[in-house]
Amino acid sequence: MGLTRGKELDLERFIKSVMDEQDIPGLSVAVMQEDRLLYSRGFGHRDSGGGLPAEAETVYGIGSVTKSFTAKAVMMLAEQGELSVGDPVRMYLPEFHFSEDDISDAITIHHLLTHTSGMPPSPALKLALKDSLGRVDIEKLQKQGIWEELRRAPSVDSIDELMSFWADYDEEPLGRPGEVFSYSNDAYALLGEITERASGRQYEEFVRESIAGEIGMKHIYFHPGELVGRDQVTQLFTHEADRVVDAGGWLHAPAMLSAGFVKTSVLDLLKYGQSYLESSLISPNEVSMMSSPFFPCERDTYYGYGFFIHPNYHCLTVVEHGGSIKGVSAHFGFIPEEDLVAAVLMNIQDAPALKVWRGAVNTVLGVPLQDRWGEEPEYECPPDFLARYEGVYRSGEGVRIKVALEDDELAAYVNGDRKKLRPSGVNTAAMMRRGEEAGLRFIVGPTGQVEAVSLGLRILRKVTSGEA
């Protein structure tokens, strides 16, 4: 365990190879074990001119790593007796209404925390971001063929507008609460509002004062205006026509702050991670609940409260979460048995922050750098069986995947981008995503027909078995 200079050099060579392969402008990484900083360093640059280096103190967006802050706020309020995770959502948000009344009434805080409410993927986040979109963002949406529809739709600028959106949304539930996992930014936006109503304080005030302030986090920001004039804040980058360009300003969604809009540094995330290992803000029981494998979502992977859980990685429990949004690729987590915390932040979207994070953790654990959980096995599948997966699948978030059998091999066109699918089991396959293989799962209905696919942790329903 620990880090020798030789291990550090191996890790740094690995990080630089990932940066070169994925064209990553800048990243920061930090690792702590037993309350001791083992490693912290920046790589690359934080500005378009390349003159300002990325450093351990550099501030990045953390995307959906924010969800663990939201879950922690909920658990703090639960410990104080202000709410219970078994409470119906409508106890705090009586305006919330989705589909039939009995579905809405049955959704609890636990279901929101575990992404098992039955709420299907929706365009609400994009509608909440609409007013902060720049040229690069709009051009990407135009290429996906969804910008015109978004442009005409009303913005979702407040939690009231989000609940009005769901009251009018005509997509059927994915299932009864507790039956189906489908990752939902909307659910964590609702949790942020529940936090406000149960505590009587604004979400960002609660997180800033009762979480970040209590553990000594130096940087914690929610709104782009808070970053103006501050040192060590990264610029945002994106890939455009095989080159890296300035992505423009920060995206902002006031209705969705609690789903993915915290900005901080890797060193501050270590302090945050240490609060779990020390149970300094919530009791060991609440920490255990947050890191419990409540619901399976991918191979060897479960979801707890604001975290993904891997219960048996080299006989250890890995508790982690990632984030990806414009100019942001993030990964953070801890291993309780080893008193180990690590954080990786990058200044470009859709980059393999998890790969670097796992490499850093593996280095400390003394296992091969490339080891990973949830690897998709090899599997031989007859071509006539593969044909059952053909079709077009869509979600309300705007993701479209067309699966086709071409020369006895499966191919997936994700928003037009062709990717090879490698069968990995009955109704499962693997495809390349963010620099390494990721799994997807075809969902078979009661009639034996494929009805949906789980891709990127979201459920996409099958809309046709032919061309679209």
C-alpha positions in Angstrom: 0.0 0.0 0.0 1.0 3.6 -0.3 3.1 5.3 -3.1 6.7 4.8 -3.8 8.4 7.2 -6.2 8.5 4.3 -8.7 4.7 3.9 -8.4 4.2 7.6 -8.8 6.2 7.6 -12.1 4.1 4.6 -13.4 0.9 6.5 -12.5 2.2 9.7 -14.2 3.1 7.9 -17.4 -0.3 6.3 -17.3 -2.1 9.7 -16.8 -0.1 11.3 -19.6 -0.9 8.4 -22.0 -4.6 8.9 -21.3 -4.3 12.6 -21.8 -2.5 12.2 -25.1 -4.9 9.5 -26.3 -8.1 11.4 -25.4 -6.7 14.9 -26.1 -7.3 16.3 -22.6 -6.1 19.9 -22.0 -5.8 19.7 -18.2 -6.6 17.6 -15.2 -5.9 17.5 -11.5 -5.6 14.4 -9.3 -5.2 13.9 -5.5 -5.1 10.9 -3.2 -5.3 10.7 0.6 -5.0 7.7 2.8 -5.3 7.5 6.6 -5.7 11.3 6.8 -2.4 11.7 5.0 -2.0 13.4 1.6 -0.3 10.8 -0.6 -0.3 12.5 -3.9 -1.6 15.7 -5.5 -0.7 17.2 -8.9 -2.0 19.0 -11.9 -1.2 18.0 -15.5 -1.6 20.1 -18.7 -3.1 23.6 -18.6 -6.2 25.5 -17.5 -6.2 28.2 -20.1 -6.4 28.2 -23.9 -3.0 29.8 -24.3 -1.4 27.0 -22.4 0.5 29.4 -20.1 -1.4 28.6 -16.9 -0.8 25.1 -15.5 -3.5 22.9 -14.0 -2.7 22.5 -10.3 -4.1 20.7 -7.3 -5.8 23.9 -6.2 -7.4 24.5 -9.6 -11.2 24.9 -9.5 -13.3 22.8 -11.9 -16.9 21.9 -12.2 -17.7 18.5 -10.6 -20.9 17.7 -12.5 -22.9 14.9 -11.0 -20.5 14.3 -8.1 -22.8 17.1 -6.7 -25.4 14.4 -6.2 -23.5 13.0 -3.2 -23.6 16.4 -1.6 -27.3 16.4 -2.1 -27.7 12.9 -0.7 -25.5 13.9 2.3 -27.7 17.0 3.0 -30.8 14.7 3.0 -29.1 12.3 5.4 -28.1 15.1 7.7 -31.7 16.3 7.9 -32.8 12.7 8.4 -30.4 12.4 11.4 -31.8 15.6 12.8 -35.3 14.3 12.5 -36.4 16.8 9.9 -37.4 14.1 7.4 -37.2 10.3 6.8 -36.0 8.7 3.6 -39.3 6.6 3.7 -41.4 9.8 3.5 -43.5 10.3 0.4 -42.1 13.0 -1.8 -45.5 14.8 -1.9 -45.3 15.3 1.9 -42.7 18.0 1.1 -43.7 18.7 -2.5 -47.5 18.5 -2.7 -47.3 20.2 -6.1 -45.4 17.3 -7.6 -47.5 15.2 -9.9 -46.4 12.6 -12.4 -48.7 10.3 -14.4 -51.4 8.7 -12.3 -51.9 10.0 -8.8 -51.1 6.7 -7.2 -47.7 6.7 -8.9 -46.9 10.1 -7.5 -48.1 9.2 -4.1 -46.0 6.1 -4.0 -42.7 7.8 -4.8 -40.6 8.3 -1.6 -37.3 10.2 -0.9 -35.6 6.8 -1.0 -36.8 6.3 -4.6 -35.4 9.7 -5.7 -32.1 9.0 -3.9 -31.7 5.6 -5.7 -33.0 6.6 -9.1 -35.9 4.1 -8.8 -38.8 6.5 -8.9 -40.0 5.3 -12.3 -39.5 8.7 -13.8 -38.3 8.3 -17.4 -35.5 10.3 -18.8 -36.8 13.8 -19.8 -35.6 16.9 -21.6 -36.0 19.0 -18.4 -32.2 19.4 -17.8 -31.7 20.7 -21.3 -34.7 23.1 -20.9 -33.2 24.3 -17.6 -29.8 24.9 -19.3 -31.3 26.6 -22.4 -30.7 30.2 -21.4 -27.0 29.6 -20.7 -26.2 27.8 -23.9 -23.5 29.2 -26.2 -22.7 28.8 -29.8 -20.8 25.5 -29.4 -23.6 24.0 -27.3 -26.3 25.0 -29.7 -24.3 23.6 -32.7 -24.0 20.2 -30.9 -27.7 20.1 -30.3 -28.3 21.0 -33.9 -26.2 18.1 -35.0 -28.2 15.8 -32.8 -31.4 17.1 -34.4 -33.0 18.2 -31.2 -32.3 22.0 -31.0 -35.4 23.2 -32.8 -37.7 21.3 -30.6 -35.8 22.6 -27.5 -35.8 26.1 -28.8 -39.5 26.2 -29.1 -40.2 24.6 -25.7 -40.6 26.7 -22.5 -37.5 27.0 -20.4 -37.4 25.3 -17.0 -35.9 28.0 -14.8 -37.2 27.2 -11.4 -38.3 24.2 -9.3 -41.9 25.3 -9.7 -41.5 25.1 -13.5 -39.8 21.7 -13.2 -42.8 20.4 -11.3 -45.2 22.0 -13.8 -43.2 20.3 -16.5 -43.6 16.9 -14.9 -47.4 17.5 -14.4 -47.7 17.9 -18.2 -45.1 15.3 -19.3 -47.0 12.6 -21.1 -44.3 9.9 -21.0 -45.4 6.7 -19.3 -43.6 5.6 -16.0 -40.8 3.1 -16.5 -42.5 1.0 -13.7 -43.8 1.2 -10.2 -41.5 3.0 -7.7 -38.7 0.7 -6.6 -38.9 -1.6 -9.7 -36.6 0.0 -12.3 -33.3 1.9 -12.1 -32.9 4.8 -14.5 -30.5 7.7 -13.7 -32.4 10.9 -13.2 -31.1 14.5 -12.8 -34.7 15.5 -12.3 -34.9 13.3 -9.2 -31.9 15.1 -7.6 -33.3 18.5 -8.5 -36.4 17.5 -6.5 -34.2 16.4 -3.6 -32.6 19.8 -3.5 -36.0 21.4 -3.1 -36.9 18.9 -0.4 -33.7 19.9 1.4 -34.8 23.5 1.2 -38.3 22.9 2.5 -37.2 20.6 5.3 -34.4 22.8 6.5 -35.9 26.3 5.8 -32.6 27.2 4.0 -31.5 27.6 0.4 -29.8 24.5 -0.9 -26.5 26.2 -1.7 -26.5 27.9 1.7 -27.0 24.5 3.4 -24.2 22.8 1.5 -21.9 25.8 1.8 -22.3 26.2 5.5 -23.3 22.9 6.9 -21.1 20.7 4.8 -18.3 22.6 3.1 -17.8 25.1 6.0 -17.9 22.4 8.7 -15.0 20.4 7.1 -12.9 23.3 5.9 -13.4 23.1 2.1 -11.7 26.2 0.7 -13.6 26.3 -2.6 -17.3 25.7 -3.0 -19.2 27.5 -5.7 -22.6 27.1 -7.4 -23.1 30.0 -9.8 -20.8 31.2 -12.6 -20.8 34.7 -11.2 -19.1 33.4 -8.1 -16.0 32.5 -10.2 -15.5 35.9 -11.8 -12.1 37.3 -10.9 -11.0 34.3 -8.9 -7.5 32.8 -9.4 -7.1 29.1 -10.3 -10.4 28.7 -12.0 -10.1 26.6 -15.2 -11.3 27.5 -18.6 -13.7 25.1 -20.3 -12.8 23.1 -23.4 -14.5 20.8 -25.9 -13.7 18.7 -28.9 -14.7 20.1 -32.2 -13.7 18.6 -35.6 -10.9 16.6 -34.0 -9.4 19.5 -32.2 -9.7 21.1 -28.7 -11.4 24.5 -28.6 -12.6 26.9 -26.0 -16.1 25.7 -25.0 -17.3 29.2 -23.9 -18.9 30.0 -20.6 -20.2 27.8 -17.8 -23.6 26.2 -18.1 -26.1 27.1 -15.5 -29.4 25.7 -14.4 -30.9 27.3 -11.3 -33.6 24.6 -11.1 -31.0 21.8 -11.2 -28.2 23.1 -8.9 -28.5 20.0 -6.7 -28.1 17.6 -9.6 -24.7 18.7 -10.9 -23.4 22.3 -10.5 -20.9 22.4 -7.6 -17.5 23.8 -8.5 -14.4 22.9 -6.3 -10.9 21.5 -6.4 -9.5 18.0 -5.9 -7.9 18.9 -2.6 -11.3 20.1 -1.3 -12.9 16.8 -2.5 -10.4 15.0 -0.3 -11.6 16.9 2.7 -15.2 16.0 1.7 -14.3 12.3 1.3 -12.6 12.3 4.6 -15.9 13.3 6.2 -17.3 10.0 5.2 -14.4 8.0 6.5 -14.5 9.8 9.8 -18.4 10.1 10.0 -17.8 13.7 10.9 -21.1 15.1 9.5 -23.4 12.1 9.7 -23.3 9.0 11.9 -21.7 5.7 10.8 -25.2 4.4 10.3 -26.1 7.2 7.8 -22.7 6.7 6.0 -23.5 3.0 5.8 -26.9 3.7 4.3 -25.4 6.0 1.6 -22.9 3.4 0.7 -25.3 0.4 0.7 -25.8 -1.4 -2.6 -29.6 -0.7 -2.8 -30.2 -1.4 -6.5 -28.3 -3.1 -9.3 -27.6 -0.8 -12.3 -24.7 -2.3 -14.2 -22.5 -5.4 -14.1 -21.0 -5.6 -10.5 -22.4 -2.2 -9.8 -25.2 -0.9 -7.5 -26.5 2.5 -6.6 -26.7 3.7 -3.0 -27.6 7.3 -2.0 -25.6 9.6 -4.4 -23.0 7.0 -5.0 -22.3 3.9 -7.1 -21.2 0.9 -5.1 -18.9 -2.0 -6.0 -19.1 -4.4 -3.1 -16.3 -6.8 -4.0 -13.4 -5.1 -5.9 -10.3 -7.0 -4.8 -12.3 -7.9 -1.6 -12.9 -4.2 -0.9 -15.9 -1.8 -1.2 -15.5 1.0 -3.7 -17.9 4.0 -3.3 -17.7 6.4 -6.2 -19.4 8.8 -8.5 -18.6 10.6 -11.7 -19.7 13.7 -13.5 -19.7 15.0 -17.1 -21.1 18.2 -18.4 -19.8 21.0 -20.7 -16.1 21.5 -19.8 -16.3 18.9 -17.0 -15.2 15.3 -16.5 -15.0 14.4 -12.8 -14.6 11.4 -10.6 -14.5 11.1 -6.8 -14.8 8.3 -4.3 -13.4 6.4 -1.4 -12.6 2.8 -0.1 -13.7 2.6 3.6 -11.6 -0.5 4.4 -8.4 1.2 3.3 -9.2 4.7 4.6 -8.6 5.9 1.0 -10.0 8.9 -0.8 -9.2 10.0 -4.4 -10.4 12.7 -6.8 -9.8 13.5 -10.4 -11.1 16.6 -12.3 -10.7 17.4 -16.0 -11.6 20.5 -18.0 -13.2 18.8 -21.0 -16.4 16.8 -21.3 -16.8 13.1 -22.0 -13.2 12.3 -21.0 -12.2 9.1 -19.0 -11.9 10.6 -15.5 -13.0 7.3 -14.1 -10.1 5.6 -15.9 -7.5 8.0 -14.3 -9.3 7.8 -10.9 -9.2 4.0 -10.9 -5.6 4.0 -12.0 -4.7 6.2 -9.0 -6.6 4.0 -6.6 -5.1 0.8 -8.1 -1.7 2.3 -7.7 -2.2 2.8 -4.0 -3.8 -0.6 -3.6 -0.9 -2.3 -5.3 -3.0 -4.0 -8.0 -2.4 -3.6 -11.8 -3.1 -0.1 -13.1 -5.6 -1.3 -15.7 -7.7 -3.5 -13.3 -11.4 -2.6 -13.3 -14.7 -3.8 -12.0 -17.7 -4.8 -14.2 -15.7 -6.1 -17.2 -18.0 -7.5 -19.8 -17.2 -11.2 -20.5 -16.7 -12.8 -23.9 -19.8 -14.4 -25.3 -20.7 -16.1 -28.5 -24.2 -15.2 -29.7 -25.8 -16.6 -32.9 -26.5 -14.0 -35.6 -30.2 -15.0 -35.8 -30.5 -14.3 -32.1 -28.8 -10.9 -32.4 -31.5 -9.8 -34.9 -34.0 -9.5 -32.0 -32.0 -6.4 -30.8 -32.4 -4.5 -34.0 -34.5 -1.3 -33.8 -34.5 2.3 -32.7 -34.4 3.3 -29.1 -35.0 6.8 -27.7 -35.2 8.7 -24.5 -36.8 12.0 -23.6 -33.2 13.4 -22.9 -32.7 13.4 -26.7 -30.5 10.3 -26.9 -31.2 8.1 -29.9 -29.6 4.8 -30.6 -30.2 2.6 -33.7 -29.1 -1.0 -33.3 -28.5 -2.8 -36.6 -27.1 -6.2 -37.6 -24.5 -5.7 -40.2 -22.5 -8.6 -41.6 -23.5 -10.8 -38.7 -22.2 -8.2 -36.2 -24.2 -5.7 -34.1 -23.6 -2.0 -34.6 -25.0 0.9 -32.6 -25.5 4.3 -34.0 -25.6 6.7 -31.0 -27.0 10.0 -32.2 -25.5 9.1 -35.6 -22.1 8.0 -34.3 -21.4 4.4 -35.2 -20.0 2.0 -32.5 -19.4 -1.7 -32.6 -21.4 -3.8 -30.1 -19.7 -6.9 -28.7 -22.2 -9.4 -27.2 -21.2 -10.2 -23.6 -24.1 -12.3 -22.5 -27.8 -13.0 -23.0 -29.3 -9.5 -23.6 -26.0 -7.7 -22.8 -23.3 -6.2 -24.9 -20.2 -3.9 -24.7 -19.3 -0.8 -26.6 -16.5 1.7 -26.3 -17.3 4.8 -24.3 -14.9 7.4 -22.8 -11.9 5.4 -23.7 -12.9 2.0 -22.5 -15.6 -0.7 -22.8 -18.9 0.0 -21.2 -21.9 -2.3 -20.9 -25.4 -2.0 -22.1 -28.4 -4.2 -21.4 -31.4 -5.0 -23.6 -34.7 -5.2 -21.6 -37.1 -8.0 -22.5 -40.8 -7.5 -21.8 -43.4 -10.1 -20.7 -44.1 -11.2 -24.3 -40.4 -12.0 -24.8 -39.8 -9.1 -27.1 -37.0 -6.5 -26.5 -38.8 -3.3 -25.3 -35.9 -1.1 -24.2 -32.2 -0.8 -23.7 -30.2 0.5 -20.7 -27.5 2.8 -22.0 -25.5 5.2 -19.9 -27.6 4.1 -16.9 -30.8 5.4 -18.6 -33.7 3.4 -20.0 -34.3 4.1 -23.7 -37.6 2.7 -25.0 -37.8 0.9 -28.3 -39.8 3.0 -30.7 -39.7 0.9 -33.9 -38.2 -2.4 -35.1 -37.4 -1.0 -38.5 -35.8 2.1 -40.1 -36.3 5.6 -38.5 
